[in-house]
Amino acid sequence: MASLKDMRVRIASVKATRKITKAMQMVAAAKLRRAQDAAQAARPYAERMDKVLANLNKNTNRDGAPLLLAGTGRDQTHLLVVMTAERGLCGGFNGNIVKLARADAQRLTREGKTVKILAVGKKGADSLRREYARQIIDRVDLKSFKNLSFVNAEGIGNKVLAMFDAGEFDVATMYFSEFKSVIAQKPTALQLIPAKLPDLKAVGATPTQSEAVNEYEPSEEAILGFLLKRNILTQVFRGLLENAASEQGSRMTAMDNATRNAGDMINKLTIKYNRQRQANITKELIEIISGAEAL
């Protein structure tokens, strides 16, 4: 049985841990508001981009469609862009994204496909390194991103586009966590190349919008090709923003649970300490009384 001193040390240690988890929870709550606002502000732009691309795609000649839309005609080499965080202590945020990416990688491997992985964030690279060390072709360090901006997304998106132009893969899929609420984040797989454009009805285009006659200069194919590249950068930026909000929401929830658990542990240890202290006092009293009676 542990001594009273050992129990006091343990109680003090758990109290110090509770202070740390409480502070981390408050920091995550402060960061969450900014990250959530940024993620929600980017969604209307992405939705409007979908509408524009859907309208252009409807009137574009299939024979002259850009490769980013039509694809290479093959389905052999897949690039998985796995976006996670640089740090842990955020619940199942990193694990859920990696789990989804790993499941797809295993499925593609069983089908005889070639899998390449671009890891954005340290935790994703560390989790996938044991099983897919040879497939990880590059890693993007998020620590260099002081303030998350579209420039950061351009660096990642342009790297993916350069690899596609070089013929290094046929299909690219991005994995991130879509922010729903503080307690709900949804791991999502979004195909970037070839682009999967939504139907006009799916993006909320009205019949008047879809049937309107527009003249484009330059050609619709040229505009579509430019917007498809822009859309990839936009989707990458959206993934980074959604991840940032999801990470802070998950960390806030995890640290709140850790703080509560630390409080419960302190209460249990305190009760155990008091019982042990009372038992020691009772034992000493019995020894004193027994000694007095012996005299």
C-alpha positions as CSV (number, residue, x, y, z in Angstrom):
1,M,0.0,0.0,0.0
2,A,1.3,3.5,-0.9
3,S,2.4,5.7,1.9
4,L,0.7,9.0,2.8
5,K,3.6,10.9,1.3
6,D,3.3,9.0,-2.0
7,M,-0.4,9.7,-2.1
8,R,0.2,13.5,-1.4
9,V,2.7,13.6,-4.3
10,R,0.3,11.9,-6.6
11,I,-2.6,14.2,-5.7
12,A,-0.3,17.2,-6.3
13,S,0.8,15.8,-9.7
14,V,-2.8,15.3,-10.8
15,K,-3.7,18.8,-9.7
16,A,-0.9,20.2,-11.8
17,T,-2.1,18.1,-14.8
18,R,-5.6,19.5,-14.3
19,K,-4.2,23.0,-14.5
20,I,-2.5,22.3,-17.8
21,T,-5.5,20.6,-19.4
22,K,-7.7,23.5,-18.2
23,A,-5.3,26.0,-19.7
24,M,-5.2,24.1,-23.0
25,Q,-9.0,23.9,-23.1
26,M,-9.2,27.7,-22.8
27,V,-6.6,28.3,-25.4
28,A,-8.4,25.9,-27.8
29,A,-11.7,27.7,-27.2
30,A,-10.1,31.0,-28.0
31,K,-8.5,29.7,-31.2
32,L,-11.7,27.8,-32.2
33,R,-13.8,31.0,-32.6
34,R,-11.3,32.4,-35.2
35,A,-10.9,29.1,-37.0
36,Q,-14.6,28.5,-37.1
37,D,-15.3,31.9,-38.5
38,A,-12.6,31.4,-41.2
39,A,-14.0,28.0,-42.2
40,Q,-17.6,29.2,-42.4
41,A,-16.5,32.3,-44.4
42,A,-14.8,30.2,-47.0
43,R,-17.8,27.9,-47.6
44,P,-19.9,30.4,-49.7
45,Y,-16.9,31.0,-52.0
46,A,-16.5,27.2,-52.6
47,E,-20.2,26.8,-53.2
48,R,-20.3,29.6,-55.7
49,M,-17.3,28.1,-57.4
50,D,-19.2,24.8,-57.8
51,K,-22.1,26.6,-59.4
52,V,-19.9,28.4,-61.9
53,L,-18.0,25.2,-62.8
54,A,-21.3,23.2,-63.1
55,N,-22.7,25.8,-65.5
56,L,-19.5,25.9,-67.6
57,N,-19.3,22.1,-67.7
58,K,-22.8,21.8,-69.0
59,N,-22.0,23.8,-72.1
60,T,-18.4,22.6,-72.7
61,N,-17.6,20.3,-75.6
62,R,-16.7,16.9,-74.1
63,D,-13.9,16.3,-76.7
64,G,-12.1,19.5,-75.6
65,A,-12.5,19.0,-71.9
66,P,-9.4,19.8,-69.8
67,L,-7.4,16.9,-68.3
68,L,-8.2,18.1,-64.8
69,L,-11.9,17.3,-65.6
70,A,-11.6,14.4,-68.1
71,G,-8.7,12.7,-66.4
72,T,-5.9,10.7,-68.0
73,G,-8.2,7.9,-69.0
74,R,-6.4,5.6,-66.5
75,D,-7.1,4.6,-62.9
76,Q,-3.8,3.0,-61.9
77,T,-1.9,5.5,-59.7
78,H,-3.7,7.2,-56.8
79,L,-2.3,10.2,-54.8
80,L,-3.7,10.5,-51.3
81,V,-3.4,14.0,-49.8
82,V,-3.7,13.3,-46.1
83,M,-4.2,16.4,-44.0
84,T,-3.7,16.1,-40.2
85,A,-2.3,18.3,-37.4
86,E,1.2,18.9,-36.2
87,R,0.3,18.1,-32.6
88,G,-1.7,15.6,-30.7
89,L,-3.8,15.9,-27.6
90,C,-6.9,16.5,-29.8
91,G,-9.0,13.4,-29.2
92,G,-9.7,11.3,-32.3
93,F,-9.1,14.1,-34.8
94,N,-5.9,12.8,-36.3
95,G,-6.8,9.1,-35.9
96,N,-10.1,9.4,-37.7
97,I,-8.6,11.0,-40.8
98,V,-5.7,8.5,-40.9
99,K,-8.2,5.6,-40.4
100,L,-10.2,6.8,-43.5
101,A,-7.1,7.2,-45.6
102,R,-5.6,3.9,-44.5
103,A,-8.9,2.1,-45.4
104,D,-8.8,3.5,-48.9
105,A,-5.1,2.8,-49.3
106,Q,-5.7,-0.8,-48.3
107,R,-8.6,-1.1,-50.7
108,L,-6.7,0.3,-53.6
109,T,-3.7,-2.0,-52.8
110,R,-5.9,-5.0,-52.9
111,E,-7.2,-3.9,-56.3
112,G,-3.7,-3.8,-57.6
113,K,-3.4,0.0,-57.7
114,T,-0.4,2.1,-57.0
115,V,-0.7,4.3,-54.0
116,K,1.3,7.5,-53.3
117,I,0.8,9.6,-50.2
118,L,1.4,13.3,-49.7
119,A,1.2,13.9,-45.9
120,V,0.2,17.4,-44.8
121,G,1.0,17.6,-41.1
122,K,3.3,15.6,-38.8
123,K,0.8,13.3,-37.2
124,G,-0.5,11.9,-40.4
125,A,3.0,11.1,-41.6
126,D,3.9,9.5,-38.3
127,S,0.8,7.3,-38.3
128,L,1.2,6.1,-41.9
129,R,5.0,5.7,-41.8
130,R,4.9,2.2,-40.3
131,E,2.7,0.7,-43.0
132,Y,3.3,3.0,-45.9
133,A,6.8,4.4,-45.5
134,R,7.7,3.8,-49.1
135,Q,4.5,5.3,-50.4
136,I,5.0,8.7,-48.6
137,I,6.6,10.8,-51.4
138,D,6.6,14.1,-49.5
139,R,5.5,15.8,-46.3
140,V,4.3,19.4,-45.8
141,D,5.3,20.9,-42.4
142,L,2.5,23.0,-41.0
143,K,4.7,24.6,-38.4
144,S,6.0,27.0,-41.1
145,F,2.4,28.3,-41.5
146,K,2.4,31.2,-39.0
147,N,-1.0,32.5,-40.1
148,L,-3.1,30.2,-42.3
149,S,-3.8,31.9,-45.7
150,F,-4.5,31.1,-49.3
151,V,-0.7,31.3,-50.0
152,N,-0.2,28.1,-48.0
153,A,-2.9,26.4,-50.0
154,E,-1.3,27.5,-53.2
155,G,2.0,25.8,-52.2
156,I,0.2,22.5,-51.6
157,G,-2.1,22.8,-54.6
158,N,0.6,23.8,-57.1
159,K,2.7,20.8,-55.9
160,V,-0.2,18.5,-56.7
161,L,-0.8,20.1,-60.1
162,A,2.9,19.8,-60.9
163,M,2.8,16.1,-60.1
164,F,-0.2,15.7,-62.3
165,D,1.3,17.5,-65.2
166,A,4.4,15.3,-64.9
167,G,2.2,12.2,-65.1
168,E,3.0,10.9,-61.6
169,F,-0.6,10.0,-60.8
170,D,-4.0,9.5,-62.3
171,V,-6.4,10.3,-59.4
172,A,-5.9,12.6,-56.5
173,T,-8.0,12.5,-53.3
174,M,-7.8,14.8,-50.3
175,Y,-8.6,13.7,-46.8
176,F,-9.6,16.2,-44.1
177,S,-12.1,16.6,-41.3
178,E,-15.1,18.7,-42.0
179,F,-16.1,20.9,-39.1
180,K,-19.7,20.3,-37.9
181,S,-19.7,21.5,-34.3
182,V,-17.4,21.5,-31.3
183,I,-18.3,17.9,-30.6
184,A,-18.7,16.7,-34.2
185,Q,-16.1,16.5,-36.9
186,K,-16.6,14.4,-40.0
187,P,-13.6,12.7,-41.7
188,T,-14.1,13.4,-45.4
189,A,-12.5,12.2,-48.7
190,L,-12.8,14.7,-51.6
191,Q,-11.6,13.7,-55.1
192,L,-9.6,16.6,-56.5
193,I,-8.4,15.2,-59.8
194,P,-10.3,14.4,-62.0
195,A,-12.7,16.9,-60.7
196,K,-16.1,15.7,-59.8
197,L,-18.4,18.6,-60.5
198,P,-21.9,18.5,-58.9
199,D,-25.1,18.6,-60.8
200,L,-26.7,22.0,-61.3
201,K,-29.7,20.9,-59.1
202,A,-27.3,19.7,-56.4
203,V,-25.7,23.1,-56.1
204,G,-29.0,25.0,-56.1
205,A,-28.9,26.5,-59.5
206,T,-32.4,27.7,-60.6
207,P,-33.8,26.8,-64.1
208,T,-33.3,30.5,-65.1
209,Q,-29.6,30.3,-64.1
210,S,-29.0,27.0,-65.9
211,E,-30.8,27.9,-69.1
212,A,-29.4,31.4,-69.4
213,V,-27.4,32.1,-72.6
214,N,-24.0,33.5,-71.9
215,E,-21.2,34.5,-74.2
216,Y,-17.6,33.9,-72.9
217,E,-14.4,35.5,-74.0
218,P,-12.1,33.6,-74.1
219,S,-13.7,30.2,-74.9
220,E,-15.6,28.3,-72.3
221,E,-13.0,25.5,-72.4
222,A,-10.2,28.0,-71.6
223,I,-12.2,29.5,-68.7
224,L,-13.1,26.1,-67.4
225,G,-9.4,25.0,-67.5
226,F,-8.3,28.1,-65.5
227,L,-11.2,27.7,-63.0
228,L,-10.5,24.0,-62.5
229,K,-6.9,24.8,-61.3
230,R,-8.3,27.6,-59.2
231,N,-10.9,25.2,-57.8
232,I,-8.2,22.8,-56.7
233,L,-6.4,25.5,-54.7
234,T,-9.7,26.6,-53.3
235,Q,-10.6,23.1,-52.1
236,V,-7.1,22.7,-50.6
237,F,-7.6,25.9,-48.7
238,R,-11.0,24.8,-47.6
239,G,-9.5,21.6,-46.3
240,L,-6.9,23.5,-44.3
241,L,-9.5,25.8,-42.8
242,E,-11.9,22.9,-41.9
243,N,-9.0,21.0,-40.4
244,A,-8.0,24.0,-38.3
245,A,-11.5,24.4,-36.9
246,S,-11.9,20.7,-36.3
247,E,-8.6,20.4,-34.6
248,Q,-9.4,23.1,-32.1
249,G,-12.9,21.8,-31.5
250,S,-11.6,18.3,-30.9
251,R,-8.8,19.5,-28.6
252,M,-11.3,21.6,-26.6
253,T,-13.5,18.6,-26.1
254,A,-10.6,16.3,-25.3
255,M,-9.1,18.7,-22.7
256,D,-12.5,19.3,-21.1
257,N,-12.9,15.6,-20.7
258,A,-9.3,15.3,-19.3
259,T,-10.0,18.1,-16.8
260,R,-13.1,16.4,-15.6
261,N,-11.3,13.1,-15.3
262,A,-8.5,14.7,-13.4
263,G,-11.0,16.2,-11.0
264,D,-12.7,12.8,-10.4
265,M,-9.3,11.2,-9.8
266,I,-8.4,13.9,-7.3
267,N,-11.6,13.3,-5.4
268,K,-11.0,9.5,-5.3
269,L,-7.4,10.0,-4.2
270,T,-8.3,12.5,-1.5
271,I,-10.9,10.1,-0.1
272,K,-8.4,7.2,-0.2
273,Y,-5.8,9.5,1.4
274,N,-8.1,10.5,4.2
275,R,-9.1,6.9,4.9
276,Q,-5.4,5.8,5.1
277,R,-4.6,8.8,7.3
278,Q,-7.5,7.9,9.6
279,A,-6.4,4.3,9.7
280,N,-2.9,5.3,10.7
281,I,-4.2,7.5,13.5
282,T,-6.5,4.8,14.8
283,K,-3.6,2.3,14.7
284,E,-1.3,4.7,16.6
285,L,-4.1,5.3,19.3
286,I,-4.5,1.6,19.7
287,E,-0.8,1.1,20.2
288,I,-0.7,3.9,22.8
289,I,-3.7,2.5,24.7
290,S,-2.3,-1.0,24.6
291,G,1.1,0.2,25.9
292,A,-0.6,2.1,28.7
293,E,-2.7,-0.9,29.7
294,A,0.4,-3.1,29.7
295,L,2.1,-0.8,32.3
